[in-house]
Amino acid sequence: MSKKNKSSRNLYLIILLVAVVGLAIYFLLRSGSEPEISTQPEAMNIPFRKQGELIFTSHQNGDTLAGIEIEVANNDQLRARGLMYRRSLPENAGMLFLQRTEEMQSFWMKNTYIPLDIIFVDANKEIVTIHINTTPLKEWNYASTKPALYVVEVNTGFANRHGISIGDKIEFTIPK
C-alpha cells in the first residue's frame, strides 16, 4: 500500500470518527433538552359529586362500622371511567358501582392515580372480597372471589381503619 493511499484512508477514518462523535454529542444534548413524553394521561381535578350515602355494618352485631358519601356509577360509561384520572377522593367518600348482574367482577387501576380499597358485595349486600391498598396505574386485575352485584371503592386503608371485613354488610340510599 502506498503512503498516499494509507494517509487517505487515515484521513477518511478521522473524518468518520469526528462525524460519529459529533452526532453522538448532538443526540445527547438534544435528548437532555427535550421534555419527556409521558405515556400516562395526566390526573385531572375532577370534583367528587355526592349522590347518596352508604354505611358499613358489622355481620357480628349489626353495629355501624363507618359511613361514607357516595358517587354512583350506574351505567356502562360511568362504570368504565370509575375513579380514573382523579387526583383525590375525600376521606369519607367513595364510589358505588351498581353492576348489571351478580357475577364475578374484576377491576383494574389503569389511569387511576389514587390508591384504593376495592370492596366487592353480593346481591344480599354482604361483602365477599376486599382488596386493600391497590396499586395506582397498574393494569393487573383485582377480582372478586365470589359473584358480586355491587363494588365500593374507597381510599386505601379505609377498610382496615374501620374494621370492615368479609361478611360485613352495606346499606345505601340514593335520593332521586
C-alpha positions as a Markdown table, in Angstrom:
| # | Residue | x | y | z |
|---|---|---|---|---|
| 1 | Met | 0.0 | 0.0 | 0.0 |
| 2 | Ser | 1.4 | 3.4 | -0.9 |
| 3 | Lys | 1.9 | 6.2 | 1.6 |
| 4 | Lys | -0.7 | 8.3 | -0.3 |
| 5 | Asn | -3.4 | 5.5 | 0.0 |
| 6 | Lys | -2.5 | 4.9 | 3.6 |
| 7 | Ser | -2.8 | 8.6 | 4.5 |
| 8 | Ser | -6.1 | 8.9 | 2.5 |
| 9 | Arg | -7.5 | 6.0 | 4.5 |
| 10 | Asn | -6.4 | 7.5 | 7.8 |
| 11 | Leu | -8.0 | 10.9 | 6.8 |
| 12 | Tyr | -11.3 | 9.1 | 6.0 |
| 13 | Leu | -11.2 | 7.3 | 9.3 |
| 14 | Ile | -10.6 | 10.5 | 11.2 |
| 15 | Ile | -13.4 | 12.3 | 9.3 |
| 16 | Leu | -15.7 | 9.3 | 10.1 |
| 17 | Leu | -14.7 | 9.3 | 13.7 |
| 18 | Val | -15.3 | 13.1 | 14.1 |
| 19 | Ala | -18.8 | 12.7 | 12.4 |
| 20 | Val | -19.8 | 9.8 | 14.7 |
| 21 | Val | -18.6 | 11.7 | 17.8 |
| 22 | Gly | -20.4 | 14.9 | 16.6 |
| 23 | Leu | -23.6 | 13.0 | 16.0 |
| 24 | Ala | -23.4 | 11.3 | 19.5 |
| 25 | Ile | -22.9 | 14.7 | 21.1 |
| 26 | Tyr | -25.8 | 16.2 | 19.2 |
| 27 | Phe | -28.2 | 13.5 | 20.2 |
| 28 | Leu | -27.1 | 13.5 | 23.8 |
| 29 | Leu | -27.6 | 17.3 | 24.1 |
| 30 | Arg | -30.8 | 17.1 | 22.2 |
| 31 | Ser | -32.3 | 14.4 | 24.4 |
| 32 | Gly | -31.4 | 16.2 | 27.5 |
| 33 | Ser | -33.2 | 19.4 | 26.4 |
| 34 | Glu | -36.5 | 17.9 | 25.2 |
| 35 | Pro | -39.3 | 17.2 | 27.7 |
| 36 | Glu | -40.1 | 13.5 | 28.3 |
| 37 | Ile | -43.2 | 12.3 | 26.6 |
| 38 | Ser | -45.4 | 10.7 | 29.2 |
| 39 | Thr | -47.4 | 7.6 | 28.3 |
| 40 | Gln | -49.7 | 8.2 | 31.2 |
| 41 | Pro | -52.6 | 10.7 | 30.9 |
| 42 | Glu | -52.5 | 13.5 | 33.4 |
| 43 | Ala | -54.5 | 13.3 | 36.6 |
| 44 | Met | -57.4 | 15.8 | 36.5 |
| 45 | Asn | -59.1 | 17.9 | 39.1 |
| 46 | Ile | -62.4 | 16.1 | 38.8 |
| 47 | Pro | -64.6 | 17.1 | 41.8 |
| 48 | Phe | -66.5 | 14.5 | 43.9 |
| 49 | Arg | -70.2 | 14.6 | 43.4 |
| 50 | Lys | -72.3 | 13.3 | 46.3 |
| 51 | Gln | -75.2 | 11.3 | 45.0 |
| 52 | Gly | -76.0 | 9.3 | 48.1 |
| 53 | Glu | -74.8 | 7.7 | 51.4 |
| 54 | Leu | -73.6 | 4.2 | 52.3 |
| 55 | Ile | -73.0 | 2.6 | 55.6 |
| 56 | Phe | -71.0 | -0.5 | 56.5 |
| 57 | Thr | -72.5 | -2.7 | 59.3 |
| 58 | Ser | -70.9 | -5.5 | 61.3 |
| 59 | His | -72.0 | -9.0 | 60.5 |
| 60 | Gln | -71.5 | -9.9 | 64.2 |
| 61 | Asn | -73.9 | -7.4 | 65.8 |
| 62 | Gly | -75.3 | -5.1 | 63.1 |
| 63 | Asp | -73.4 | -2.1 | 64.5 |
| 64 | Thr | -72.5 | 0.7 | 62.1 |
| 65 | Leu | -68.7 | 0.5 | 61.3 |
| 66 | Ala | -68.5 | 3.5 | 59.1 |
| 67 | Gly | -70.4 | 5.7 | 56.8 |
| 68 | Ile | -69.4 | 7.4 | 53.5 |
| 69 | Glu | -70.8 | 9.8 | 50.9 |
| 70 | Ile | -71.0 | 8.1 | 47.6 |
| 71 | Glu | -70.8 | 8.9 | 43.9 |
| 72 | Val | -72.7 | 6.3 | 41.8 |
| 73 | Ala | -71.6 | 4.5 | 38.7 |
| 74 | Asn | -74.8 | 3.1 | 37.3 |
| 75 | Asn | -74.3 | 2.9 | 33.6 |
| 76 | Asp | -71.6 | 1.5 | 31.3 |
| 77 | Gln | -69.8 | 4.8 | 30.7 |
| 78 | Leu | -69.6 | 5.7 | 34.4 |
| 79 | Arg | -68.6 | 2.1 | 35.4 |
| 80 | Ala | -65.8 | 2.2 | 32.8 |
| 81 | Arg | -64.5 | 5.5 | 34.0 |
| 82 | Gly | -64.9 | 4.9 | 37.7 |
| 83 | Leu | -62.3 | 7.0 | 39.6 |
| 84 | Met | -59.8 | 7.2 | 36.7 |
| 85 | Tyr | -57.9 | 10.4 | 36.2 |
| 86 | Arg | -58.8 | 11.8 | 39.6 |
| 87 | Arg | -56.2 | 13.5 | 41.8 |
| 88 | Ser | -58.0 | 12.8 | 45.1 |
| 89 | Leu | -61.1 | 11.5 | 46.9 |
| 90 | Pro | -62.4 | 13.0 | 50.1 |
| 91 | Glu | -61.6 | 10.8 | 53.2 |
| 92 | Asn | -65.1 | 9.7 | 53.9 |
| 93 | Ala | -66.3 | 9.3 | 50.4 |
| 94 | Gly | -66.3 | 6.6 | 47.8 |
| 95 | Met | -67.8 | 5.3 | 44.6 |
| 96 | Leu | -70.5 | 2.7 | 44.4 |
| 97 | Phe | -70.7 | 0.7 | 41.3 |
| 98 | Leu | -74.1 | -0.8 | 40.5 |
| 99 | Gln | -73.4 | -3.8 | 38.2 |
| 100 | Arg | -76.0 | -5.2 | 35.8 |
| 101 | Thr | -75.8 | -8.8 | 37.0 |
| 102 | Glu | -74.4 | -10.6 | 40.0 |
| 103 | Glu | -71.3 | -12.3 | 38.7 |
| 104 | Met | -67.5 | -12.5 | 39.2 |
| 105 | Gln | -66.3 | -8.9 | 38.9 |
| 106 | Ser | -62.9 | -7.6 | 38.0 |
| 107 | Phe | -61.4 | -4.1 | 38.3 |
| 108 | Trp | -58.1 | -2.6 | 37.3 |
| 109 | Met | -56.2 | 0.5 | 38.3 |
| 110 | Lys | -55.2 | 1.7 | 34.8 |
| 111 | Asn | -55.3 | 5.6 | 34.8 |
| 112 | Thr | -56.3 | 5.6 | 38.4 |
| 113 | Tyr | -54.0 | 7.8 | 40.5 |
| 114 | Ile | -55.5 | 7.2 | 43.9 |
| 115 | Pro | -54.6 | 4.0 | 45.9 |
| 116 | Leu | -57.9 | 2.4 | 46.8 |
| 117 | Asp | -59.5 | -0.4 | 48.8 |
| 118 | Ile | -61.9 | -2.2 | 46.4 |
| 119 | Ile | -64.8 | -3.9 | 48.2 |
| 120 | Phe | -67.0 | -6.5 | 46.3 |
| 121 | Val | -70.5 | -7.1 | 47.6 |
| 122 | Asp | -73.1 | -9.7 | 46.6 |
| 123 | Ala | -76.8 | -9.3 | 45.9 |
| 124 | Asn | -77.6 | -9.7 | 49.7 |
| 125 | Lys | -75.3 | -6.7 | 50.3 |
| 126 | Glu | -72.8 | -8.9 | 52.0 |
| 127 | Ile | -69.1 | -8.2 | 51.5 |
| 128 | Val | -67.5 | -11.1 | 49.7 |
| 129 | Thr | -64.0 | -9.8 | 48.8 |
| 130 | Ile | -61.8 | -6.9 | 49.9 |
| 131 | His | -58.6 | -5.8 | 48.0 |
| 132 | Ile | -56.8 | -3.4 | 50.2 |
| 133 | Asn | -54.1 | -0.9 | 49.1 |
| 134 | Thr | -54.4 | -1.4 | 45.4 |
| 135 | Thr | -51.5 | -0.1 | 43.3 |
| 136 | Pro | -52.3 | 3.1 | 41.2 |
| 137 | Leu | -51.7 | 3.0 | 37.4 |
| 138 | Lys | -51.4 | -0.8 | 37.2 |
| 139 | Glu | -53.2 | -2.9 | 34.6 |
| 140 | Trp | -53.5 | -6.1 | 36.6 |
| 141 | Asn | -56.9 | -7.2 | 37.7 |
| 142 | Tyr | -58.4 | -7.1 | 41.2 |
| 143 | Ala | -61.2 | -9.7 | 41.1 |
| 144 | Ser | -64.0 | -10.8 | 43.4 |
| 145 | Thr | -63.7 | -14.3 | 44.9 |
| 146 | Lys | -67.4 | -14.8 | 44.6 |
| 147 | Pro | -70.1 | -13.3 | 42.5 |
| 148 | Ala | -70.8 | -9.6 | 43.3 |
| 149 | Leu | -73.5 | -7.1 | 42.3 |
| 150 | Tyr | -72.0 | -4.1 | 43.9 |
| 151 | Val | -68.5 | -2.7 | 44.2 |
| 152 | Val | -67.4 | 0.0 | 46.5 |
| 153 | Glu | -64.1 | 1.9 | 46.1 |
| 154 | Val | -62.7 | 4.0 | 49.0 |
| 155 | Asn | -59.4 | 5.5 | 49.9 |
| 156 | Thr | -56.7 | 2.9 | 50.7 |
| 157 | Gly | -56.7 | 1.8 | 54.3 |
| 158 | Phe | -60.3 | 2.7 | 54.9 |
| 159 | Ala | -61.4 | -0.9 | 55.4 |
| 160 | Asn | -58.6 | -1.5 | 58.0 |
| 161 | Arg | -59.2 | 1.8 | 59.8 |
| 162 | His | -62.9 | 1.0 | 60.3 |
| 163 | Gly | -62.6 | -2.8 | 60.9 |
| 164 | Ile | -64.5 | -3.7 | 57.7 |
| 165 | Ser | -64.2 | -7.4 | 56.8 |
| 166 | Ile | -65.7 | -10.1 | 54.7 |
| 167 | Gly | -69.2 | -10.9 | 55.8 |
| 168 | Asp | -70.0 | -7.4 | 56.9 |
| 169 | Lys | -72.8 | -5.7 | 55.1 |
| 170 | Ile | -73.6 | -2.4 | 53.3 |
| 171 | Glu | -76.7 | -0.3 | 53.1 |
| 172 | Phe | -77.1 | 2.7 | 50.8 |
| 173 | Thr | -79.5 | 5.4 | 49.9 |
| 174 | Ile | -79.5 | 7.2 | 46.6 |
| 175 | Pro | -82.1 | 10.0 | 46.5 |
| 176 | Lys | -83.9 | 10.5 | 43.2 |
